[in-house]
Amino acid sequence: MKTEPNCPKCNSENTYADGNLWVCPECAHEWSQHATTSDVTEEVVDNSIRDAHGNVLTDGDSVTVVKDLKVKGSSSSVKVGTKVKNIRLVPDGADGHNISCKIDGFGAMNLKSEFVKKS
């Protein structure tokens, strides 16, 4: 009877022990001997954009700025408490700027979700 576990990645039967690890020669996956197929769990990737308090944001939400934000190319800044209406989420935004919006007095700009809270 076979005592070696199947590979959790490709389910291959051709596995072997190497020190403290199990190794699959077919896909080159390595895992701990203490982890069995019942212990191996898939990581759940949460792609939702969250505000500074952990609330999930959606397109069209209104948010409030929680920190004074300097505006590049301007001598003024967006002040704490500034309300921004009708945001648009940009999951692959540049430099972590994942909210696109228009702010009265400043115009169109991008914000990071960590500096706003849902209203």
N, C-alpha and C positions, 0 to 999 in steps of 0.2 A: 504494500500500500504506500502511495506517495505521501510524504510528509511536507514537501516543499509547497509553499502557497503559490498560486498563480499570480502573475504580474497584475497589480491593480490598474495599470495604465492601458496595457494592450491585451490582458488576459491570457498571456502566453504561459504554457506549462513548463517551458525550458528555463527555469530559474535556478539559481545556486546561491549559497551563503558565502560571503566574503567578509570575514571578521564579524562586525556587529551589523552588517547590512545584508539585505537580499538584493541580488542583481539580476536583471533581465538582459540577456545577451541580444535579444531581438530589437528592443527599443532603447536600450541603455538606461532604463529607469532604475534608480536605487531607492530603497526604503528601509526603515528600521526593522530589525527582526522582531521587535516587540509589537509593531503595528501589523495587524492581520487585515484581511480584506474587509472584515466587519468594522474595524477601527478606522479605516481610511474613509474620509468624507470629502466631498467636493467642496471647494471654497465657493461661497456665494458672493458674487461681485455685485455691489450695489452702485449703480451708475447714477443714482439720483443726486441732484444738486441741493445742498442743504445750507441754511443760513447760519449765522453765528451761534444760534441757540439749538441747532440740530433739527429745525423744522424743514420739511421737504418743500422746495419751491417749485412752482409750475408757471408756465407762460401766462401772462396777464395778471399776475399777482401784484400787489402794492407792497413796497418795502420801505423801511426807514433806515437811514445811515446811522451806524453806532459809533463812528469815529470820524474825526476831522480828516478829510482826504485831500491831499495836495493835487492840484490839476496841473499836469505837465504842460508847459508853454503858457501858463497864466499865473498872475500874481495872486489870484484869489484861490480859495479852497471851498470844497463842499463841506458844510458844517454838520455837526452832530444833530440829529433830529430832522434832517431834510427828508421829506417824503417823496418817493419815486413811484409813479403809477405805471401800470401796464408794462411790466418788464418782459423781456424776451430772453430765454435761456439759450446759451451757446455752449454745448457740451465740450467742444474742442477749441475753446477760446485761447487766444495767444497769452502766454505768461500767466495763466490761471484766471484771467478775466473771463468769467463764464456768464455774465449778465450784460445784455445790451439794452440800453434805455435812453430816454431823453430826460434831462433835468432842467427845470425852469431856470433861466439865467445862464446856463452853460451849454445847452444843446445836447447833441447825441454823444454818448460816451459809453465805455465799458467799465464794469465794476467787478470786483471779486466778491463772491457770495459770503466770504468770511467777515466782511465789513458791513453787512446789512442784517436786519431782522424783519421777519414777515409781519405785516400790519394786519 
